[in-house]
């Protein structure tokens, strides 16, 4: 699935299903990003509500490139990922949950880290998020460059908590396509780390949910 060159620094991807009541959060995220070299891929996965209409009205107002896929039959998340990654023209791929808010400096932070620390061994960038109750996950990162086995699990082997991720598109494509029959996507960070990839870490909070 290798494709080059990339047109944008980032591809932002939002899969939507019954998302009409949450679209304002994504609009806020996209409209307020300080760093603007991105495209947005948004997929309406045959929502029975008015998600499609809300998205189409919003897309008319934006000043960034959009690829909108309005599916007529529900395909589930793995198939949505496959479609988005296939059409991504950004060097770094970031998924935006339809009901979360991503802070305005997120892409700027990711870009600065990428320019400073990117190398052939890097698979992406990992940040931290905050729940509505103020809990921050994962635990603070002690190093700038880490593998999934260092940040993704604690000393007892338990999941370290949600972590906002940005994947290098060319690396991500090595693990695609996902099995569309799978309801849960594989742990991409773990798979990449098994192949020797590491990640640029930041303790900055970039997502709230």
ABEGO torsion letter per residue (X at the ends): XBBOBBABABBBBBBBBGAAAAAAAAAAAAAABABABBBBBBBBBGBABAAAAAAAAAAAABABBBBBBBBABBAEAAAAAAAAAAABABABBBBBBAABBBBAAAAAAAAAAAAAABBAABAEBBBBBBBAAGBBOBBBBABABBBAAAAABBAAGBBAEBBBBBBBAAAAAAAOBBBAABABBBBAAAAAAAAGBBBBBBABBABBX
